[in-house]
Amino acid sequence: MFKQFIADYYGVHAVTYEMGDNTERQLINHVAQTSALLLMEQMLDTPPDAFRREQRPTAEEKQ
């Protein structure tokens, strides 16, 4: 629900990546660290103006 609020209000979407309960911890750590590095590389390669978005008013603010 909070993820949807952020998407609706800020126009920012999230990704949920799930793994099984029996997934090896070493694999989980590898995927997490690799994903974080790739995300940071993408963000650093993106011009700052690409991140600026107008905030959408909440239901309370519309009233």
Contacts in CASP RR format, 6 or more apart in sequence:
PFRMAT RR
TARGET T0000
AUTHOR 0000-0000-0000
METHOD contacts of the structure
MODEL  1
MFKQFIADYYGVHAVTYEMGDNTERQLINHVAQTSALLLMEQMLDTPPDA
FRREQRPTAEEKQ
3 14 0 8 1.000
3 16 0 8 1.000
6 12 0 8 1.000
6 14 0 8 1.000
7 13 0 8 1.000
7 14 0 8 1.000
8 56 0 8 1.000
9 55 0 8 1.000
9 56 0 8 1.000
9 58 0 8 1.000
10 53 0 8 1.000
10 55 0 8 1.000
10 56 0 8 1.000
11 53 0 8 1.000
11 56 0 8 1.000
12 53 0 8 1.000
17 31 0 8 1.000
17 35 0 8 1.000
19 27 0 8 1.000
19 28 0 8 1.000
19 31 0 8 1.000
END
